[in-house]
Amino acid sequence: SSVVTRGVRSSIMKTVTATGDHHGHTGFDTSVKGLLSKRGSKPSLKHFAIVAHVPSVGEWKDLPPVLVRMYRSKAITSVGDILSADGVGSEGTATTMLMRRASNPFSEGAIRLAYHGQLTRSATQVYSAENATVLKSFKHVGEDLHDLQQYMKQMEVSTIASFLAKQYNATKRPPHCGSISYLDVVVVEEASDVHEHVGER
């Protein structure tokens, strides 16, 4: 299978946005310019250092687990769900989980930082390799940039892209056209607001 490129992802979002204009959908703008230009105060870049390192078991143990709320998008069963005036939306109830996040990001993209993490329901399972995950956070801080709604929009975009990719994979196409895959995406929010001021909740 092949990874969805930035160009394909952009095309998917432009298609959804253009179609949504006729159905009351607000559309999406996940570009750097789009996300930052709409903020009430001038955003600033976070202080960070990229460390391409997977934490050892000992390093994970030095990071106490944090209580988080996990949100999922509603399941998409048809294109009609995408074109709904209300958008895809999220499941009504958040799930309580435990999370660990590496102290430094291991990579960065245009708008987000990527961290190694652990996400589980039980403290006894937090070191298990199967609970390893990648956590992403916006690179900038500023008014309204790190509110929950911004992350929910990112999740909705990924959920829509995943649904459309599966629809594409189910079609008959030339042998040289590979399949498209998307990872499952959820939003996690720390129960405590202690890190709110630095945009790391």
N, C-alpha and C positions, 0 to 999 in steps of 0.2 A: 504494500500500500504506500501511498505518497502522503506527505504532509501538506496541509493546506497552506499555500503561500499567502503573503500579505496582500498581493494583488487579487487573488481569488476571494479572500475574506472581505476586502474592500468592495468588490463587485457584489457579493452577497448582501452586504449591508446597504449598498446603494439601491439594489433591487427592492429590498424590503421597504426602504424609506420611500422610494418613488411610488411603490404600490400602496403603501400605507397612507399617502396623502389623500387618496380617494376614499379611504375608509375610516378616517379619524385617527389613524395611528400617528403617534408623535415622531416616529423614526428614530434613528440612532446617529450619533456623531462621536466616534471614539478616537478621532485624530487628536494629536497634541494640541493643535490650534483650537479645535472645537471644544475640547474639555477645559482648556485654560482660559480662553477668551470670555467665557460666560460666567466666570467666578466674580464675586462681588469685590474682592480685594486682590491685589497683585500676588500671584502665586510665587513661591520660592522653591528652589530645588533642595531636597533633603541632603543632609550630610551623611554620606555612606562610602564604604570601601568594598569593592568586589573581592570576595575571597572564594575562589573556586575549590572548595573543600567540603566533603561530606563529613559531618560531625561523627566522631566515634561514639561508642556506647558510653564511655566515660564522660565525654563532653555533653551528651544528651542528659546524663544524670545530674549534671551541674545546672541544668535549666529546669526549674520547677514547672510542672504542667499548669496551664492556665485554663480556667473555665470559659468556654465559648458557646455561643448560639450558632447553630448551623442552619442555613436556609437553602432550599432547593427550588428550582423552577418547576412550574406545573408541567406535566407531561404533554407533549405536543402529539396529537393524533392525526392532524390534517392541516393543510395549508390554511384552512379557515380559522384555526386557532391563532395563527400568526397574524392574520389580517383583522382580527378582532380589535375594535376601537380601544379596548382596555389593555391590549397587549397580552403577552403570554402570562405574565405575573408569576408569583411564587406560591408555594404551598402555604396554607394558612398558619401552620404551627412550626416553630423552630425546634430543632433537636438539640439537647444539651450534650456537649462533647468536651473532651480534654485535648488541649493542643500544646505542642512545643514548637518553637520556631528558632532556627539558627540565629546567632547574634548578627551575622553579616550576610548580605545577599550573595548568591553565587553567580548571578547574571543579571543583565538589565535589557529592557526593550525600549521602545520609543516613549512609552508612558508609564511603565511599571517596573518594579524590581522583583526578582524571583529569589525566594528563600527555600532551603530545605526545611521540611517540617515533619511533624508526627501528629496524627489525628486519630483519636480512638474514643470509645465509650468508657473504657476501664483503665485505671491507673496501672494495673498489672500488665496490660498489653501495650503500653505506650512505647516500649522499646522494640516491638516486633517489626521486622522489615516490611511486612505486608501493610503496615499502617503508615508507611512513608508517603509523603505527599509533597507537592510543590505549592508554596504559598506566594501569592503575588499582591503587591501593595503599590499604590500610586507613588511615583517618584517625587511629586511636588506636594507642598502643603499650602493651604490657603482656604479662604472662606468657602464652605459648602463642598469643597473638593473631596473630602473624605467622609461625607455623610453616607449612610447605608444605601440610599437610593442610587448613588453613582455606581456602587459595586453591583447592585441588583440589575442595573442596566447592562453592565458588562456580562453578567451571567446570562441574561436573557438573549443577548446577541450570540453568545457561544451555544446556547441551547437551540436557537433557531438554525444556526450554521450546522450543528450536529444533525438535526432532523433533515435538513436539505441534503446534506452529504449522504445520509442513509438512503434517501429517495434516489439520488443520483447513482449510488452503488447498486441499486436494485434494477437499473435500466440495462438494456443490451447496448453495448458500445464496442468500438474497435479494440482489438487486443492490446494496442499500444497505449490505450487510455486506462491508467491505473485507478484504483479506488481511493476514496478520500476518507480520512479518519479524524475524529475529534475526541479529545478526552472529556470525561464527565467533569462538570464544573459545579461547585457549590460556593456559597458565601459564608465565611465565618466571622463572627463579631465577638470580641472579648466582652464578657459580662461586666467587667470593671471598666470604668472610663479613665483610669489612671494614665493611659498612653494617648488619650484623645488629642491632647495639645500638640503632639508631634506627628499626628496622622498615622498612628500605628495600632489603632484599635481593631 
